Amino acid sequence: MEASPRSGWLGSAEQVLSETEVESIPDSLHGVEESYPMIAVTVVSPDLRAEIEPRFGRAPYVLLVNPETLEWTSLENPGRQARGGAGIRLVQLLNDQGVDGVISGRLGPKATDALAKAGITMHPCDAPCTAEEAVLLLRDGKLGAQEALPFPKHPHHHR
């Protein structure tokens, strides 16, 4: 089976399934095959009118939104209560879903590195607003975009 272009170091859910199993998945679950960009938005509740959750890895939910039609689906964040690596777990989920960009607030250094490696663009949104408002701002070119760049590594100073 040919690996999807979004697989790689993070892997892909499709890589562990046989071709027959993959073909039996409904088309609506094949995020990487959709023709529109998919934006993930971290939110406090599973609704397009929910407030954005500023803590990427600790967001209770993430919405997968088509910015053209505003069609969306929600997913629970599998790593939100993890002791560590919550952001990385969420990046893995988003990568498997074929997400092109993320609207959220703060990112930790590990999540930032993971987003960079996955090729997912970060759209920071620090102002309090709903997921719908943020997606509309992005669609209208009023929400900045930045490639998720790794945090700079600072040398440890020992005395």
MOSUL-V701263 format. One record per helix or strand of 3 or more residues. SS is the DSSP state (@ for helix, = for strand). FROM is the first residue (numbers start at 1). TO is the last residue. Records with the same first field share a line. If there is no record, write none. Layout:
SS=FROM-TO, FROM-TO
This chain:
@=13-16, 19-23, 27-29, 31-33, 86-96, 109-118, 131-139
==38-43, 61-66, 72-76, 101-104, 121-124
